[in-house]
Structure formats: structure tokens, C-alpha cells
Amino acid sequence: MKAEPLLAKLNELRHDAEDDKTDIEYLALHHAFCFISYKMAEFQKYLAEVEKTCPEPRRSGGKN
């Protein structure tokens, strides 16, 4: 599993929630996006480890 599609989805959700930048949902998404973007290599390593033990989740729309 690649980190980029997960980060892109997180960014999409962040933009959907940005109407109220004081809302906890927006703040959580924003800070998670920023942190993961900053630690991209570590996140990719984490995903590689998780992939060994867990099946890849289905993407929205039922496609895998």
C-alpha cells in the first residue's frame, strides 16, 4: 500500500471540513495531514509493516 493515496484522501477530507477552521474535525484532519506529510518516510514504513499482517482495505466504490 502506498502512502500517497491515503494522504490524498486525508487532504480531501480536510478540505471538505475547512468551512469552520475552529471545528475539532477540521483541526484533527489538518494536523494529521501536516504531521503525516512531514513524516512521509516513516508513514510508508509503517504501512509496509501493517500490510504484512492486515489485508489491504477496499477503496470507496467497492474497487480494490
N, C-alpha and C positions, 0 to 999 in steps of 0.2 A: 504494500500500500504506500502510495506517495503522499507526502505531507502537503503538497501544493493544493490538491483538490479540497482537502479538509480546511486548509487555511482560506481558500477562496469561498467556501460555504460559510465559514465563520464571519468573513468580511461581509458577505451578502446579508447575513442575519444582523450584523452590526449596523449596516446601512438602513435596513428595514426598521430598526429600533431607534434611529437617531433623531426622531421628532422631538423627544424630550431627553436632552443630554444629562439631566439630573436623575433620570429613572434608573433604578438598580439593574434592570435588564440591559439597558444600553451600556452602563458602566462595566458590568461583568463581561459583556461581549467585547467591548472596546479594549479593556485591559488584558483580557485573554488573547485577543488578536495581536496586540502590541508585544506582549511577552513571548508568545509562540513565534512571532516573526523574528524577534531578536535572538531566540534560541532555536533557530530552524534546524541546525545540525543535530542538536540533542533531541528534538522532537522526531526527526526522521529516524534516529537510532532507537528511540522508544517505540515507534511504530513497527520497526523491524522486529523488535523483541516480542511485541504483542502479537504480531502476525504469526509467529511460531506457535502460539498457544490458542489463538482465537481465530475463527473463520472471519473472512472479510465481510463487513456488513453490506446489506443490499443498499444500492443507491435509490434515491427517491424516483418514483415512476416504475418501480419493480425491475429495473435493469441492474445487472451486476457487472 
